[in-house]
């Protein structure tokens, strides 16, 4: 297949500041380097991604260990189920120092941080990286995170998005409190900045009161690129208003295209250009020079998963203790309604299981949590993997892909060395970085 348009894929890398990738079994892989506590580990991955001309890398985060399963962290700690979660700021700062063009994203919660803190942090990082920063906007998941911040329980799903809407408004006002050109640095007249171009925010809402101005001048991008993953009806409403790069999980190109079409329509209805939202599904790629070698790799990777991984992560993401039920027990309407975690994920489980009262086993299979089937898997030779990616892309199911790692750093190295050249040969992916900021390279307008 050949590309007859100028449309190019976005390529994004999905990282964890953790002992494992999103695939929990990845730490058990014989080729995974145990360098998750070393900045050089993350800098090496960043350099590899920049070699492959990736648009950006972003790091996921949680604000608690997975300890909802059995109301204990012991199983998670023993099995290494994403129990390490380092602070992201020093990591993306170090990755920025190791690269010149790669975009760098960090996950920050609108539920447990104040707008001023987040606005100042990302404006500072955007200056330091010369306009390469993205913010993965999340509303957080569960009661464990709430209790780490001195709150008794997590807010209800839609309430979190109501707070997040106001949070986004307040941070946008803070970023806009300095106009472009406000800083003069005129030593002759002694004028550092023009006070007429610096403004109070005076945001007064239901959840936040912010006086302003921000203490950081306007950054190269104006606002960081906003990554968002809302898939529930309320999440889509939020994403259509605020999201730019939409990170999603769909098992088929048809389902992903339906989401993309819906989000573009919602964005347009919200007064935005539909091209100001880009959709990129998460994928794992297992690639080798021959189909046989790739299949052996895939089988080895799949063998690393276990049921403890799945149940621990399910309890975390749905804010519900799955240890209370045998795996073959169907869950009642009342139990399903009590789950306050990712609503879009719950809808996906119900849809894929074919029953409105899925069992615990249905949750494991339909969610893929803790297994390789959580995301779409493209496997085979470089040509076969590129064929699969091209098929999704040319069907306009997506605007690019978010690459998650089966092992570190080898999954990123394999993709850059084997798949990227094939995508470039087909004209599907760029050969060089463009000029300007991350926002420029993604084709997003500067606010």
N, C-alpha and C positions, 0 to 999 in steps of 0.2 A: 504494500500500500504506500502511496506517496501523498505528501501534503501539497495541496495546490493553493493554499492561502498563506497569508503572512502571520497567521495566528500561531503563537508559540506557547508551549507548556510552561507552567510554573512548576518549579521543583523546590520542595520544602523538606527539611529534615526534622524529625520528631525525636527529641532527646529527653532523658530523665537525669536529674542530678542525684543519682541513686546507684545502688548496688546492681541494678538490672535495668533493662529497657522496659517498655510497656509490656513486653513478653517476659513474664516473671522468670521462666525457666532459662532465660538468656544467660544469667550469671553462672549456670551449671555447664554451659557450653565450653568444651575444652579450649576453644580459641578465644574466648572472652578474656580480655586483659583486666585483671583486678585493680584498675587504676582509678576507681571512682572517687578516691579522696585526694587525687593529685590534679592540680590545675593543668599540668602538661597533657594529661589524658584528654581533656576537653579541647585544649588548644590543638592537639593533633587531629581530632575529628573535624574541627573548624577548618584547618588547613586543607584537609582532604576534600571537604565540601566546597571550599573556594576553588580548588583545582577543578572540580566538576561543574563550576559555574552555577551552583545552587543559588536560588534567590535568598533564602534565609534558613536558619536553624532556630527552632524555638524549644524551650524547655518547659515541660509540664511540671506541676507541683501539687502537693497536698499539704495541709497544715496539721496533719496528725498521722501517726502510724495506723495501719489497718488493724483496728482492735475491736471491731463490732462483732466479729465471729466468736461466739462463746464469751463475749464481753471480756476478751483477753487478747493481749499482744503476743502471747507465748508461741502459738503456732506460726504466726507471721515472722517473728524473729528467728525461730528455728529453721524455717524453710526459706528465709530471705525474700519474703513477699513485699518488696518495695518498702522496707522499713527505714532505709536511709533516705533522707530528703534534705539535701544541703541548701543553704541559701543561694539563690540564683544570681544575685547581683555581682559578687566577685567572680563567678564563673563566666557570665557573659562579658564582663569587663576584660577578663583574661583572654577570652575568645576574640574580642575586638582588637586586642593588642597583637594577636597572632595573624590577623587578616586585614585586608584593605577594602574589600567589597561586600563580603557576606553579610546579609542582614541577620540581626540577632534579637530573638524574642524571649521574653520572660513572662511567666504566668503570675498574675496578681489578682487577689480576690476583692470584689466590691463589697463583700459582707463583713470582712474583719480588718480592713485598713481604712483610714480616713482619706478623702479625696486629696487633701493638700499633700500628704505624704507621697501618694502615688504620682500626682502631677509633678512634684519636684523631682522625684526619683527618675522618671522617664525623660523629663526635659534635660536633666543633667546627663543621663546616659546618651541621649541623642546628640548633645554637644560633643561629648567625649569620643563618640564613634563617627562623628561627621555625618550624622543623619542616617544611621543604619538600624534604628531600634524599632521593635514591634512589641505590643502589649497583648498577651493572650488573656482576654477578659473572662473571668469565671465568677460564679456566685457561690462556690464551695459546695460541699456535699452532705456532711453528716454531723451528728452530735459530738463525735470525737473532736472534730475541729472546733466546734463551738466551745467545748469545755477547756480546750487549750488557751482560749482567749477570754476565759472567765464568764462565759455565757452558758446558761443551763441547757438549752437545746437549740438546734438549728432552726432557722425560719422556714416556714412552709414554702413550697416550690414557687408559686406565683408571687408571693410576698417578696422573695429574694430578688425577683426581676423588677418589681416596683422600686425597691431600694436601688437596684443597679441602674435603672433609668435615670434616677436623680443623681446618682454618683457620676455617671457619664456626663451629665449636663454640667455638674460642678467642676469636674476636671477640665472639660472643654473651656469653660469660662476662665479658669486659672491659666491654661495655656495661652489663651487669647488676651490675657491681662497686660502683656507687653506687646506692643505693635512692632512690626518689622521696622528697623531703622531707629528704634528708641535709643540704643546705645550710641553715643557720640564720641567718647574718648578724646575730647578736644582739650588738650593740655594748654593751649594758648589762652582759651577763655575760661578754663577751669570747669567746663561743663562735662560731666561724665555721661549723663543721659538726659533726654527730653521728658520732663515730668508730664507733659501733655500727651505723651504716647504710652504712659503707664496708668493703669486703671484699677480702681477698686472692683471687686467682684460682687460683694454684698449679696451672696446667694443665701436665701432663706427658704428652706423647704421643710417637708415633713420629717426627713431623716438627717439632713445636714444643714449646718449654718457655717458659711465660709466667707470671711471678710475679704481676704486678698489685699494687695496683689500677690502673685507668685513671686518668690525670691530668685527665680531663674529667668533671664531674658529669653525671648522667643527662640526656639531651637530650629535647626536646619529644616526639619520636616514640618514645622508648625505643630502638628500633632503626630505622635508615633503611629505607625500602621496598627490597626486594630484587628486582632485575630479573635474569632468567636466560634462557638460550636453548638449553638442552640438548635435543637431538632424537635422539641415539643412545640405545640401551638404557641405557647407564651414565649418560648425560646426563639422561635422564628420571628415573632413580632419584634423582639429585642434585636435580633441579628439584622433584620431588615432596616432598623433605625440606625444601628451603630456599627455593625460588623462590616469589615472590608474583605479580609481573607477568611473564608468560612471553612473550618476544619470539620469534616463529617465522617460518619461510618455508614456505608451502605454496601450490601452484598452483591448487588447487580448494577450494571450501568443504567438500566431502566429506572430503578428506584432512585439512583443518584440524579439522573436527569429530571425526574419529577420534582425532587427537592430543589434543584438548581432553577428550574422554570418557576417554581413557586416563590423562591426567594427573590428572583429578579422582578417578578410581578409585585411582590410586597414592597420591595425597595422603591420601585417606580411609584407605587401608590403613596409611599411616604415622602415623595418629592425628590427622590434621588435618581441619578442616572443608573440604570440597571447594570451598566458596565463597571460601576463602582463597587460591585460585589463579585468576588471570585470564589468558586467552590473547588475544594481540593479534598478528595477522600483519602483516608489513611490506608496504606498498603504495606504488606511485607513483600520483599523481593528475595527469592532464592535463585541465584543464577550461577551457572558454570559453563565451561566451554562446550560440554556435551550434555544432551538431555539425561543420559544415564548418571553422570556425575551430579547434576542438579537434583535428580530424584533421590540419590543417596543422601545428599546434604539435607534435603527436605525431611526425609524420614528420621535422620538423626536429630534435627531440630524439634520435630513433633514429639519425639520420645522424651524430651526434657520436662514436659508439663506433668502436673499431678493434680488430683482433685482438691487437695488442700489449697493450692494456689487459687483455683476457681472459686471455692466457697468463701475464702478470706476476702478476695476482691469483690465478689458479689455482695457480701455483707457491707463492705465499705461503700460501694457505689450506690446501693439502694438504701443505706442507712437503716438496715434491718438485719437482725441476727438469724442467719439461715441455719444455725446449728440446732434450732428448736424443732426441726422437722426431718423425718426420713427423706432421702433423696427422691423417692417415688410418690411423695404426698403432694396432692394438688393444694394450692394455696387459695384460701377463700377470698371473696370480694373485700371483706373487712381487712384482711391482712394486706392485700394489694393496695388498698386505699391508704394504709398506714405508712407506706414507703414514701419517704420525702426526698429521696435522692434524685437521680437523673430521670425525669419523667419521660423524655424521649426514648431513653434506653428501655424503660418498662414497656412503652408502646411497641417497641421493636420486638421484645421478647414475646409479648402476647400475639403480635402479628405472625411471627415466624413459627411459633409453636402450634398455631392453629386452634388454640383453645383460650377461652377468656379466663380460665383458672389454671395456669401452668403449674407444673410440679417443680420442685427444686432442680430435678434433672433437666427439665425443659429450660430452666433459667441457664444452666450450665451450657447446654447445647446451643440454644438460640442466641445467647449473648456472646458466646465464645470467650468469655472472661477467663483469663489465665491460660488460654490456649492460642494456637496460631490462627484459629478461625475467627478470632475477634475482629480482625481486619481482613480485607480481600488479600489473597496471596497470588502473586504473579510468579511463576516458576518456569525454569527451562533454560535454554540457551539465550544469549543476548538478543538474537533475532526473535525468538519466541516471546520473551518478556516485552520487547519493544512492540511486537504485534498486539499483545494484550493491552498495553498502555495506549497505543495508537487507536485501537478500536473504541475504547472509552472516550478518548479525547475527540476523535473525529465525529462521534455521535453526539457531541456537545453534552455529554453526561457530566463533564467536569472541565475545569480550566487548568488542571494540573494535578499533582499528587503530593501527599505527605508521606515520606518514607520513614517507617519505623524500623528498628533494628532487631534482627533475630539473634545477633551476637555483636559485641563491640570490640574494636572498631571495624571488624571485618565486613559486616553487612554494608557499611557505607563505602568501604574501599572497593568491594566487589561491584557495587552499583556504579561508582564513578569510573572504574577501570573498564568495565565490560558493557554496561547498558548506555551510559551517557554518550560514548562515541557513536553507537548505533542510532540513538535518537537524533544526534547532530547530523549524521549522514543522511537521514530522511528529511531533514529540514524542520523537524518538530521542536527542536530545542536550540537555544542560542549557543554560539561558540565563544562569545566574549561578553563581559559585563558592559552595560551602557554607562554613560556619564551620569553623575548626580547621586541622589539619595536612594535609599531603599524604595521609598514612595515613587520616585521617578522610574526606577527599574521595574516596578510592578505596574506602572501605568496608572497610578492613582493620582488624583489632583491634590495639590497642597492646599489645606484649608486656609 
